[in-house]
Amino acid sequence: MEDGSLKDIVVKVKYLGESKCQVLSGDVNPGDTLVIKNTLSFKDEMANEMRGRNN
């Protein structure tokens, strides 16, 4: 936000490789600074998905 405070938003991203991703949707504008928290790596997400299929 312009006053330097933070607000929570949800964004959808596409992993591009080499620790880079593209924002596909969300309330984000060019020049915004994003602080990423509580994320899973693609590898972790796939492992969780496979565990769910095996149970």
C-alpha distance matrix in Angstrom:
0.0 3.8 5.5 5.4 5.6 6.3 7.4 10.7 11.6 15.1 16.1 19.7 20.8 24.2 25.6 27.0 28.9 28.7 25.6 23.6 22.1 21.0 18.2 20.3 18.1 14.8 11.7 10.8 11.0 12.8 11.1 8.3 9.1 10.6 12.1 15.3 17.2 20.3 21.6 25.2 26.8 28.8 31.9 31.0 30.1 33.4 35.3 33.9 34.9 38.3 38.9 38.2 40.8 43.3 43.3
3.8 0.0 3.8 5.5 7.4 9.4 11.1 14.4 15.3 18.7 19.4 22.8 23.7 26.9 28.2 29.2 31.1 30.7 27.7 25.7 24.5 23.2 20.7 22.8 20.8 17.8 14.5 13.2 12.4 13.5 11.3 9.6 10.8 13.2 14.8 18.3 20.4 23.7 24.9 28.5 29.9 31.8 35.0 34.3 33.4 36.7 38.7 37.4 38.4 41.8 42.4 41.8 44.3 46.9 46.9
5.5 3.8 0.0 3.8 5.6 8.9 11.2 14.9 16.6 20.2 21.4 25.0 26.0 29.2 30.4 31.6 33.1 32.5 29.4 27.7 26.7 25.9 23.4 25.7 23.6 20.3 17.1 16.2 15.8 17.0 14.5 12.5 12.7 14.7 15.5 19.0 20.6 23.9 25.6 29.3 30.9 33.2 36.2 35.1 34.5 38.0 39.6 38.2 39.5 42.9 43.2 42.7 45.4 47.8 47.6
5.4 5.5 3.8 0.0 3.8 6.6 9.8 13.2 15.2 18.6 19.6 23.1 23.8 26.9 27.7 29.0 30.2 29.4 26.2 24.8 24.1 23.7 21.4 24.1 22.4 19.2 16.5 15.2 15.2 16.1 13.3 10.9 10.1 11.9 12.1 15.8 17.4 20.9 22.6 26.2 27.7 30.2 33.0 32.0 31.6 35.1 36.6 35.4 36.8 40.1 40.4 40.1 42.9 45.1 45.0
5.6 7.4 5.6 3.8 0.0 3.8 6.9 10.4 12.9 16.5 18.2 21.9 23.0 26.4 27.3 29.0 30.3 29.8 26.3 25.1 24.1 23.7 21.2 23.6 21.5 18.1 15.5 15.0 15.9 17.5 15.3 12.2 11.2 11.8 11.5 14.7 15.6 18.7 20.8 24.6 26.5 29.1 31.8 30.4 29.9 33.5 34.9 33.3 34.8 38.2 38.2 37.7 40.7 42.9 42.5
6.3 9.4 8.9 6.6 3.8 0.0 3.8 6.8 9.5 13.0 14.8 18.4 19.6 23.1 24.1 26.1 27.4 27.2 23.6 22.4 21.2 20.9 18.3 20.6 18.5 15.1 13.1 12.7 14.4 16.3 14.6 11.0 9.8 9.3 8.7 11.4 12.3 15.3 17.3 21.1 23.1 25.6 28.4 26.9 26.3 29.9 31.2 29.6 31.1 34.5 34.5 34.0 36.9 39.2 38.8
7.4 11.1 11.2 9.8 6.9 3.8 0.0 3.8 6.4 10.1 12.5 16.3 18.1 21.8 23.2 25.6 27.2 27.5 23.9 22.5 20.7 20.1 17.0 18.8 16.2 12.6 10.6 11.3 13.7 16.3 15.5 11.7 11.2 10.0 9.8 11.7 12.2 14.6 16.5 20.2 22.5 24.6 27.6 26.0 24.9 28.4 30.0 28.1 29.2 32.8 32.9 32.0 34.8 37.3 36.8
10.7 14.4 14.9 13.2 10.4 6.8 3.8 0.0 3.8 6.9 9.8 13.4 15.5 19.3 20.8 23.5 25.1 25.7 22.1 20.9 18.8 18.4 15.3 16.8 14.2 10.8 10.0 11.1 14.3 17.0 16.7 13.0 12.2 9.9 9.4 10.0 10.0 11.7 13.5 17.1 19.6 21.6 24.5 22.8 21.5 25.0 26.6 24.5 25.5 29.2 29.2 28.2 31.1 33.6 33.1
11.6 15.3 16.6 15.2 12.9 9.5 6.4 3.8 0.0 3.8 6.5 10.2 12.6 16.4 18.4 21.1 23.1 24.2 20.8 19.1 16.5 15.6 12.2 13.2 10.5 7.1 6.8 8.5 12.0 15.0 15.5 12.0 12.0 9.5 10.2 10.2 11.0 12.4 13.2 16.4 18.7 20.0 23.3 22.0 20.2 23.5 25.5 23.6 24.1 27.8 28.3 27.2 29.6 32.4 32.2
15.1 18.7 20.2 18.6 16.5 13.0 10.1 6.9 3.8 0.0 3.8 6.9 9.8 13.5 15.7 18.7 20.9 22.4 19.2 17.6 14.6 13.7 10.4 10.9 8.4 6.0 7.7 9.4 13.2 16.0 17.1 13.9 13.8 10.9 11.5 10.3 10.9 11.5 11.4 14.1 16.3 17.1 20.5 19.3 17.1 20.2 22.5 20.6 20.8 24.5 25.2 23.9 26.2 29.2 29.1
16.1 19.4 21.4 19.6 18.2 14.8 12.5 9.8 6.5 3.8 0.0 3.8 6.4 10.1 12.6 15.3 17.8 19.5 16.6 14.6 11.3 10.0 6.7 7.3 5.5 4.4 7.3 8.0 11.6 13.9 15.4 12.8 13.0 10.2 11.6 10.3 11.8 12.6 11.4 13.7 15.0 15.4 19.0 18.6 16.3 19.1 21.8 20.4 20.3 23.8 25.1 24.1 26.0 29.0 29.5
19.7 22.8 25.0 23.1 21.9 18.4 16.3 13.4 10.2 6.9 3.8 0.0 3.8 7.1 10.1 13.0 15.7 18.0 15.6 13.4 9.9 8.5 6.0 5.4 5.2 6.5 10.2 10.6 13.8 15.6 17.5 15.5 15.6 12.8 14.2 12.3 13.7 13.8 11.7 13.0 13.7 13.2 17.0 17.0 14.4 16.6 19.7 18.6 18.0 21.4 23.1 22.1 23.5 26.7 27.5
20.8 23.7 26.0 23.8 23.0 19.6 18.1 15.5 12.6 9.8 6.4 3.8 0.0 3.8 6.5 9.2 12.0 14.3 12.1 9.8 6.2 5.4 4.5 5.2 7.2 9.1 12.4 11.6 14.2 15.1 16.9 15.3 15.1 12.5 13.9 11.8 13.7 14.1 11.3 12.1 11.9 11.2 15.0 15.7 13.6 15.4 18.7 18.4 17.9 20.9 22.9 22.5 23.7 26.7 27.9
24.2 26.9 29.2 26.9 26.4 23.1 21.8 19.3 16.4 13.5 10.1 7.1 3.8 0.0 3.8 6.2 9.3 12.3 11.0 8.7 5.4 5.2 6.6 6.7 9.9 12.5 15.7 14.7 16.8 17.1 19.0 18.0 17.8 15.3 16.8 14.5 16.4 16.5 13.3 13.0 11.8 10.1 13.7 15.3 13.3 14.4 17.8 18.2 17.4 19.9 22.4 22.3 23.0 25.9 27.7
25.6 28.2 30.4 27.7 27.3 24.1 23.2 20.8 18.4 15.7 12.6 10.1 6.5 3.8 0.0 3.8 5.8 8.7 7.7 6.3 4.3 6.5 9.0 10.2 13.3 15.5 18.5 17.1 18.9 18.7 20.1 19.2 18.3 15.9 16.8 14.2 16.1 16.1 12.6 11.8 9.6 8.0 11.2 13.4 12.2 13.0 16.2 17.3 16.9 19.0 21.5 22.0 22.8 25.2 27.2
27.0 29.2 31.6 29.0 29.0 26.1 25.6 23.5 21.1 18.7 15.3 13.0 9.2 6.2 3.8 0.0 3.8 6.9 7.4 5.4 5.0 6.8 10.4 11.7 15.2 17.6 20.4 18.4 19.6 18.6 20.0 19.8 19.1 17.3 18.6 16.5 18.8 19.3 15.8 15.1 12.5 10.9 13.6 16.3 15.6 15.9 19.0 20.5 20.1 21.8 24.5 25.2 25.7 28.1 30.3
28.9 31.1 33.1 30.2 30.3 27.4 27.2 25.1 23.1 20.9 17.8 15.7 12.0 9.3 5.8 3.8 0.0 3.8 5.4 5.5 7.1 10.1 13.5 15.2 18.5 20.6 23.2 21.1 22.4 21.3 22.1 21.8 20.5 18.6 19.3 17.0 19.0 19.4 15.8 14.6 11.4 10.1 11.9 15.0 15.1 15.2 17.8 19.9 19.9 21.1 23.7 25.0 25.5 27.4 29.8
28.7 30.7 32.5 29.4 29.8 27.2 27.5 25.7 24.2 22.4 19.5 18.0 14.3 12.3 8.7 6.9 3.8 0.0 3.8 5.5 8.7 12.0 15.3 17.7 20.7 22.3 24.6 22.1 23.1 21.6 21.9 21.7 20.0 18.3 18.7 16.7 18.8 19.6 16.4 15.4 12.1 11.9 13.2 16.0 16.9 17.4 19.4 21.5 22.2 23.2 25.5 27.1 27.9 29.5 31.8
25.6 27.7 29.4 26.2 26.3 23.6 23.9 22.1 20.8 19.2 16.6 15.6 12.1 11.0 7.7 7.4 5.4 3.8 0.0 3.8 6.9 10.6 13.3 16.0 18.6 19.7 21.9 19.5 20.9 19.8 19.7 19.1 17.0 15.0 15.1 13.0 15.0 15.9 12.9 12.5 9.6 10.3 12.1 14.1 15.0 16.2 18.2 19.8 20.7 22.3 24.2 25.6 26.9 28.5 30.5
23.6 25.7 27.7 24.8 25.1 22.4 22.5 20.9 19.1 17.6 14.6 13.4 9.8 8.7 6.3 5.4 5.5 5.5 3.8 0.0 3.8 7.1 10.1 12.9 15.7 17.1 19.1 16.6 17.7 16.5 16.9 16.5 15.1 13.4 14.4 12.7 15.4 16.7 13.7 13.9 11.5 11.7 14.3 16.3 16.3 17.6 20.1 21.4 21.9 23.8 25.9 26.8 28.0 30.1 32.0
22.1 24.5 26.7 24.1 24.1 21.2 20.7 18.8 16.5 14.6 11.3 9.9 6.2 5.4 4.3 5.0 7.1 8.7 6.9 3.8 0.0 3.8 6.6 9.2 12.1 13.7 16.1 14.0 15.5 14.8 15.9 15.2 14.4 12.4 13.8 12.0 14.7 15.8 12.7 13.1 11.4 11.1 14.4 16.0 15.2 16.7 19.6 20.4 20.4 22.7 24.9 25.4 26.5 29.0 30.7
21.0 23.2 25.9 23.7 23.7 20.9 20.1 18.4 15.6 13.7 10.0 8.5 5.4 5.2 6.5 6.8 10.1 12.0 10.6 7.1 3.8 0.0 3.8 6.1 9.3 11.4 13.8 11.7 12.9 12.4 14.3 13.9 14.0 12.4 14.7 13.4 16.4 17.6 14.8 15.6 14.4 13.8 17.3 18.9 17.4 18.9 22.1 22.5 22.1 24.7 27.0 27.0 28.0 30.8 32.4
18.2 20.7 23.4 21.4 21.2 18.3 17.0 15.3 12.2 10.4 6.7 6.0 4.5 6.6 9.0 10.4 13.5 15.3 13.3 10.1 6.6 3.8 0.0 3.8 5.8 7.6 10.0 8.4 10.2 10.8 12.9 11.9 12.4 10.7 13.2 12.3 15.1 16.5 14.2 15.7 15.4 15.1 18.8 19.7 17.9 19.8 23.0 22.7 22.3 25.3 27.3 26.9 28.2 31.1 32.4
20.3 22.8 25.7 24.1 23.6 20.6 18.8 16.8 13.2 10.9 7.3 5.4 5.2 6.7 10.2 11.7 15.2 17.7 16.0 12.9 9.2 6.1 3.8 0.0 3.8 7.2 10.3 9.7 11.7 12.8 15.6 14.6 15.7 14.0 16.4 15.3 17.6 18.4 16.1 17.2 17.1 16.1 19.9 20.7 18.3 19.9 23.3 22.9 21.9 24.9 27.2 26.3 27.2 30.5 31.7
18.1 20.8 23.6 22.4 21.5 18.5 16.2 14.2 10.5 8.4 5.5 5.2 7.2 9.9 13.3 15.2 18.5 20.7 18.6 15.7 12.1 9.3 5.8 3.8 0.0 3.8 7.1 7.8 10.3 12.6 15.3 13.7 15.2 13.4 15.9 15.0 17.1 18.0 16.3 18.0 18.6 18.1 21.8 22.1 19.5 21.5 24.7 23.7 22.8 26.2 28.1 26.8 28.1 31.4 32.2
14.8 17.8 20.3 19.2 18.1 15.1 12.6 10.8 7.1 6.0 4.4 6.5 9.1 12.5 15.5 17.6 20.6 22.3 19.7 17.1 13.7 11.4 7.6 7.2 3.8 0.0 3.8 5.6 8.9 11.9 14.1 11.8 13.2 11.5 13.8 13.5 15.4 16.6 15.7 18.0 19.2 19.4 23.1 22.8 20.4 22.9 25.8 24.5 24.0 27.6 29.0 27.7 29.4 32.6 33.0
11.7 14.5 17.1 16.5 15.5 13.1 10.6 10.0 6.8 7.7 7.3 10.2 12.4 15.7 18.5 20.4 23.2 24.6 21.9 19.1 16.1 13.8 10.0 10.3 7.1 3.8 0.0 3.8 6.9 10.5 12.3 9.9 11.9 11.0 13.6 14.3 16.3 18.1 17.9 20.6 22.0 22.5 26.2 25.8 23.6 26.3 29.1 27.6 27.4 31.0 32.2 30.9 32.8 36.0 36.2
10.8 13.2 16.2 15.2 15.0 12.7 11.3 11.1 8.5 9.4 8.0 10.6 11.6 14.7 17.1 18.4 21.1 22.1 19.5 16.6 14.0 11.7 8.4 9.7 7.8 5.6 3.8 0.0 3.8 6.9 8.7 6.5 8.9 8.6 11.8 13.0 15.8 18.1 17.5 20.3 21.1 21.9 25.5 25.4 23.7 26.4 29.1 28.1 28.1 31.5 32.9 32.0 33.9 36.9 37.4
11.0 12.4 15.8 15.2 15.9 14.4 13.7 14.3 12.0 13.2 11.6 13.8 14.2 16.8 18.9 19.6 22.4 23.1 20.9 17.7 15.5 12.9 10.2 11.7 10.3 8.9 6.9 3.8 0.0 3.8 6.2 5.6 9.1 10.2 13.9 15.6 18.7 21.3 20.7 23.4 23.9 24.5 28.2 28.4 26.8 29.3 32.2 31.4 31.4 34.7 36.2 35.5 37.2 40.2 40.9
12.8 13.5 17.0 16.1 17.5 16.3 16.3 17.0 15.0 16.0 13.9 15.6 15.1 17.1 18.7 18.6 21.3 21.6 19.8 16.5 14.8 12.4 10.8 12.8 12.6 11.9 10.5 6.9 3.8 0.0 3.8 5.6 8.8 10.8 14.5 16.4 19.9 22.7 21.8 24.3 24.3 24.9 28.4 29.1 27.8 30.2 33.0 32.7 32.7 35.8 37.5 37.1 38.7 41.6 42.6
11.1 11.3 14.5 13.3 15.3 14.6 15.5 16.7 15.5 17.1 15.4 17.5 16.9 19.0 20.1 20.0 22.1 21.9 19.7 16.9 15.9 14.3 12.9 15.6 15.3 14.1 12.3 8.7 6.2 3.8 0.0 3.8 6.5 9.5 13.0 15.5 19.0 22.3 21.7 24.5 24.5 25.7 29.0 29.5 28.7 31.2 33.8 33.5 33.9 37.0 38.5 38.3 40.1 42.8 43.7
8.3 9.6 12.5 10.9 12.2 11.0 11.7 13.0 12.0 13.9 12.8 15.5 15.3 18.0 19.2 19.8 21.8 21.7 19.1 16.5 15.2 13.9 11.9 14.6 13.7 11.8 9.9 6.5 5.6 5.6 3.8 0.0 3.8 6.4 9.9 12.5 15.8 19.1 18.9 22.0 22.5 23.9 27.3 27.3 26.4 29.2 31.6 31.0 31.6 34.8 36.0 35.7 37.8 40.4 41.1
9.1 10.8 12.7 10.1 11.2 9.8 11.2 12.2 12.0 13.8 13.0 15.6 15.1 17.8 18.3 19.1 20.5 20.0 17.0 15.1 14.4 14.0 12.4 15.7 15.2 13.2 11.9 8.9 9.1 8.8 6.5 3.8 0.0 3.8 6.7 9.7 13.1 16.6 16.6 19.8 20.3 22.2 25.3 25.1 24.7 27.7 29.7 29.2 30.2 33.3 34.3 34.3 36.5 38.9 39.6
10.6 13.2 14.7 11.9 11.8 9.3 10.0 9.9 9.5 10.9 10.2 12.8 12.5 15.3 15.9 17.3 18.6 18.3 15.0 13.4 12.4 12.4 10.7 14.0 13.4 11.5 11.0 8.6 10.2 10.8 9.5 6.4 3.8 0.0 3.8 6.2 9.6 12.9 12.9 16.1 16.9 18.9 22.0 21.6 21.1 24.2 26.2 25.5 26.6 29.7 30.6 30.6 32.9 35.3 35.8
12.1 14.8 15.5 12.1 11.5 8.7 9.8 9.4 10.2 11.5 11.6 14.2 13.9 16.8 16.8 18.6 19.3 18.7 15.1 14.4 13.8 14.7 13.2 16.4 15.9 13.8 13.6 11.8 13.9 14.5 13.0 9.9 6.7 3.8 0.0 3.8 6.6 10.3 11.0 14.4 15.6 18.2 20.9 20.0 19.9 23.3 24.7 24.0 25.5 28.6 29.0 29.2 31.8 33.9 34.3
15.3 18.3 19.0 15.8 14.7 11.4 11.7 10.0 10.2 10.3 10.3 12.3 11.8 14.5 14.2 16.5 17.0 16.7 13.0 12.7 12.0 13.4 12.3 15.3 15.0 13.5 14.3 13.0 15.6 16.4 15.5 12.5 9.7 6.2 3.8 0.0 3.8 7.1 7.2 10.6 12.0 14.7 17.3 16.2 16.1 19.5 21.0 20.2 21.8 24.8 25.3 25.5 28.1 30.2 30.6
17.2 20.4 20.6 17.4 15.6 12.3 12.2 10.0 11.0 10.9 11.8 13.7 13.7 16.4 16.1 18.8 19.0 18.8 15.0 15.4 14.7 16.4 15.1 17.6 17.1 15.4 16.3 15.8 18.7 19.9 19.0 15.8 13.1 9.6 6.6 3.8 0.0 3.8 5.6 9.3 11.5 14.6 16.7 14.9 15.0 18.7 19.5 18.3 20.4 23.3 23.3 23.5 26.5 28.2 28.3
20.3 23.7 23.9 20.9 18.7 15.3 14.6 11.7 12.4 11.5 12.6 13.8 14.1 16.5 16.1 19.3 19.4 19.6 15.9 16.7 15.8 17.6 16.5 18.4 18.0 16.6 18.1 18.1 21.3 22.7 22.3 19.1 16.6 12.9 10.3 7.1 3.8 0.0 3.8 6.9 10.0 13.0 14.8 12.3 12.3 16.1 16.6 15.0 17.2 20.2 19.8 20.0 23.1 24.8 24.7
21.6 24.9 25.6 22.6 20.8 17.3 16.5 13.5 13.2 11.4 11.4 11.7 11.3 13.3 12.6 15.8 15.8 16.4 12.9 13.7 12.7 14.8 14.2 16.1 16.3 15.7 17.9 17.5 20.7 21.8 21.7 18.9 16.6 12.9 11.0 7.2 5.6 3.8 0.0 3.8 6.6 9.4 11.5 9.6 9.4 13.0 14.1 13.0 14.9 17.8 18.1 18.5 21.2 23.0 23.4
25.2 28.5 29.3 26.2 24.6 21.1 20.2 17.1 16.4 14.1 13.7 13.0 12.1 13.0 11.8 15.1 14.6 15.4 12.5 13.9 13.1 15.6 15.7 17.2 18.0 18.0 20.6 20.3 23.4 24.3 24.5 22.0 19.8 16.1 14.4 10.6 9.3 6.9 3.8 0.0 3.7 6.4 7.9 5.9 5.9 9.5 10.4 9.8 11.8 14.4 14.8 15.6 18.1 19.8 20.6
26.8 29.9 30.9 27.7 26.5 23.1 22.5 19.6 18.7 16.3 15.0 13.7 11.9 11.8 9.6 12.5 11.4 12.1 9.6 11.5 11.4 14.4 15.4 17.1 18.6 19.2 22.0 21.1 23.9 24.3 24.5 22.5 20.3 16.9 15.6 12.0 11.5 10.0 6.6 3.7 0.0 3.8 5.3 5.1 6.1 8.6 9.9 10.6 12.3 14.3 15.4 16.7 18.6 20.2 21.6
28.8 31.8 33.2 30.2 29.1 25.6 24.6 21.6 20.0 17.1 15.4 13.2 11.2 10.1 8.0 10.9 10.1 11.9 10.3 11.7 11.1 13.8 15.1 16.1 18.1 19.4 22.5 21.9 24.5 24.9 25.7 23.9 22.2 18.9 18.2 14.7 14.6 13.0 9.4 6.4 3.8 0.0 3.8 5.5 5.0 6.1 8.6 9.9 10.5 12.2 14.2 15.4 16.6 18.5 20.4
31.9 35.0 36.2 33.0 31.8 28.4 27.6 24.5 23.3 20.5 19.0 17.0 15.0 13.7 11.2 13.6 11.9 13.2 12.1 14.3 14.4 17.3 18.8 19.9 21.8 23.1 26.2 25.5 28.2 28.4 29.0 27.3 25.3 22.0 20.9 17.3 16.7 14.8 11.5 7.9 5.3 3.8 0.0 3.8 5.5 5.2 6.2 8.7 9.9 10.6 12.4 14.4 15.5 16.7 18.8
31.0 34.3 35.1 32.0 30.4 26.9 26.0 22.8 22.0 19.3 18.6 17.0 15.7 15.3 13.4 16.3 15.0 16.0 14.1 16.3 16.0 18.9 19.7 20.7 22.1 22.8 25.8 25.4 28.4 29.1 29.5 27.3 25.1 21.6 20.0 16.2 14.9 12.3 9.6 5.9 5.1 5.5 3.8 0.0 3.8 5.5 5.1 6.2 8.6 9.9 10.6 12.5 14.4 15.5 16.9
30.1 33.4 34.5 31.6 29.9 26.3 24.9 21.5 20.2 17.1 16.3 14.4 13.6 13.3 12.2 15.6 15.1 16.9 15.0 16.3 15.2 17.4 17.9 18.3 19.5 20.4 23.6 23.7 26.8 27.8 28.7 26.4 24.7 21.1 19.9 16.1 15.0 12.3 9.4 5.9 6.1 5.0 5.5 3.8 0.0 3.8 5.4 5.2 6.2 8.7 10.0 10.8 12.6 14.5 15.9
33.4 36.7 38.0 35.1 33.5 29.9 28.4 25.0 23.5 20.2 19.1 16.6 15.4 14.4 13.0 15.9 15.2 17.4 16.2 17.6 16.7 18.9 19.8 19.9 21.5 22.9 26.3 26.4 29.3 30.2 31.2 29.2 27.7 24.2 23.3 19.5 18.7 16.1 13.0 9.5 8.6 6.1 5.2 5.5 3.8 0.0 3.8 5.4 5.0 6.1 8.6 9.8 10.7 12.4 14.6
35.3 38.7 39.6 36.6 34.9 31.2 30.0 26.6 25.5 22.5 21.8 19.7 18.7 17.8 16.2 19.0 17.8 19.4 18.2 20.1 19.6 22.1 23.0 23.3 24.7 25.8 29.1 29.1 32.2 33.0 33.8 31.6 29.7 26.2 24.7 21.0 19.5 16.6 14.1 10.4 9.9 8.6 6.2 5.1 5.4 3.8 0.0 3.8 5.4 5.1 6.2 8.7 10.0 10.7 12.7
33.9 37.4 38.2 35.4 33.3 29.6 28.1 24.5 23.6 20.6 20.4 18.6 18.4 18.2 17.3 20.5 19.9 21.5 19.8 21.4 20.4 22.5 22.7 22.9 23.7 24.5 27.6 28.1 31.4 32.7 33.5 31.0 29.2 25.5 24.0 20.2 18.3 15.0 13.0 9.8 10.6 9.9 8.7 6.2 5.2 5.4 3.8 0.0 3.8 5.5 5.1 6.3 8.9 10.1 11.0
34.9 38.4 39.5 36.8 34.8 31.1 29.2 25.5 24.1 20.8 20.3 18.0 17.9 17.4 16.9 20.1 19.9 22.2 20.7 21.9 20.4 22.1 22.3 21.9 22.8 24.0 27.4 28.1 31.4 32.7 33.9 31.6 30.2 26.6 25.5 21.8 20.4 17.2 14.9 11.8 12.3 10.5 9.9 8.6 6.2 5.0 5.4 3.8 0.0 3.8 5.4 5.1 6.5 8.9 10.4
38.3 41.8 42.9 40.1 38.2 34.5 32.8 29.2 27.8 24.5 23.8 21.4 20.9 19.9 19.0 21.8 21.1 23.2 22.3 23.8 22.7 24.7 25.3 24.9 26.2 27.6 31.0 31.5 34.7 35.8 37.0 34.8 33.3 29.7 28.6 24.8 23.3 20.2 17.8 14.4 14.3 12.2 10.6 9.9 8.7 6.1 5.1 5.5 3.8 0.0 3.8 5.3 5.1 6.3 8.9
38.9 42.4 43.2 40.4 38.2 34.5 32.9 29.2 28.3 25.2 25.1 23.1 22.9 22.4 21.5 24.5 23.7 25.5 24.2 25.9 24.9 27.0 27.3 27.2 28.1 29.0 32.2 32.9 36.2 37.5 38.5 36.0 34.3 30.6 29.0 25.3 23.3 19.8 18.1 14.8 15.4 14.2 12.4 10.6 10.0 8.6 6.2 5.1 5.4 3.8 0.0 3.8 5.5 5.2 6.5
38.2 41.8 42.7 40.1 37.7 34.0 32.0 28.2 27.2 23.9 24.1 22.1 22.5 22.3 22.0 25.2 25.0 27.1 25.6 26.8 25.4 27.0 26.9 26.3 26.8 27.7 30.9 32.0 35.5 37.1 38.3 35.7 34.3 30.6 29.2 25.5 23.5 20.0 18.5 15.6 16.7 15.4 14.4 12.5 10.8 9.8 8.7 6.3 5.1 5.3 3.8 0.0 3.8 5.5 5.5
40.8 44.3 45.4 42.9 40.7 36.9 34.8 31.1 29.6 26.2 26.0 23.5 23.7 23.0 22.8 25.7 25.5 27.9 26.9 28.0 26.5 28.0 28.2 27.2 28.1 29.4 32.8 33.9 37.2 38.7 40.1 37.8 36.5 32.9 31.8 28.1 26.5 23.1 21.2 18.1 18.6 16.6 15.5 14.4 12.6 10.7 10.0 8.9 6.5 5.1 5.5 3.8 0.0 3.8 5.6
43.3 46.9 47.8 45.1 42.9 39.2 37.3 33.6 32.4 29.2 29.0 26.7 26.7 25.9 25.2 28.1 27.4 29.5 28.5 30.1 29.0 30.8 31.1 30.5 31.4 32.6 36.0 36.9 40.2 41.6 42.8 40.4 38.9 35.3 33.9 30.2 28.2 24.8 23.0 19.8 20.2 18.5 16.7 15.5 14.5 12.4 10.7 10.1 8.9 6.3 5.2 5.5 3.8 0.0 3.8
43.3 46.9 47.6 45.0 42.5 38.8 36.8 33.1 32.2 29.1 29.5 27.5 27.9 27.7 27.2 30.3 29.8 31.8 30.5 32.0 30.7 32.4 32.4 31.7 32.2 33.0 36.2 37.4 40.9 42.6 43.7 41.1 39.6 35.8 34.3 30.6 28.3 24.7 23.4 20.6 21.6 20.4 18.8 16.9 15.9 14.6 12.7 11.0 10.4 8.9 6.5 5.5 5.6 3.8 0.0
